[in-house]
Amino acid sequence: MNTLSANKLLQVWEKGHAQHPVDRALLLLAVAEPEHTYNRLADWSVGQRDAAILRLRITTFGSRFSAYLNCPECNARLEMAFDGRFFQLPSQSDRTTIEFDGSSFRLPTSRDLARIAHETDPVAAVRRLLALCCEQCEGEISADWSETALQEIESRMAEADPQADIELNLACELCGHCWQSMFDVAAFFWEEIEANAKRLLQEVHLLASSYGWSEDEVLALSDVRRAAYLEMAGT
């Protein structure tokens, strides 16, 4: 089972820190699924991609997820925690396409998301995405697609690829406001990688300064031993 060692985590962070979020997600997927080519992974459905990234995150940092967010109603600072294994969802079907009103739509991929990344209007982005996924549309947007039709197509896609559309049910303990928030596992994981990369670089700097060790020697230490040396070095 693949995981991110300290050295590998820094390599991934260095390669992906200036990339677009879609490219970062593919970078993480390539680490999770090294037996597949990048081009093949770019054609995986978003749900397939996120399921593999979730597995990589769990093997690297464990199944507990925690973060802070503000209540949209009273702006109170809240702590969110959950077990990521709850979101390891099985596919609801073996379908790779859905049918709607005489048209076939394949499930969106990272390649599709990259092609709509420039869209700033959410409705225009959805229409463009569905046009890319429509096998009869040749990438052209249909003016006949109503909001109801768009919602139905999206609903059927979510049913076929549930890992791509995870929502968290949240509630504020202070004001009682309840709401839903999308859970982007790739973005969440990347924030953790960035925070841990900066911590590791600081630890390398301190131990290299104290003992003259190389970066590889510091990163080869277990977390427990590295922490012990940091303590003895007076940091």
Buried (B, 14 or more C-beta within 10 A) or exposed (E): EBBBEBBBBBBBBEBBEEEEBBBBBBBBBBBBBEEBEEEEBBBBBBBBBBBBBBBBBBBBBEBEBEEEBEBEEEEEEBEEEBEBEEBEBEBEEEBEBBEBEEBBBBBBBBBBBBBBEEBEEEEEBBBBBBBBBBEEBEEEBBEEBEEEBBEBBBEBBBBBBBBBBBEBEBEBEEEEBEEEEEBBBBEBBBEBBBEBBEEBBEBBEBBBEBEEBEBEEBBBBEEEEBEEBBEEEEB
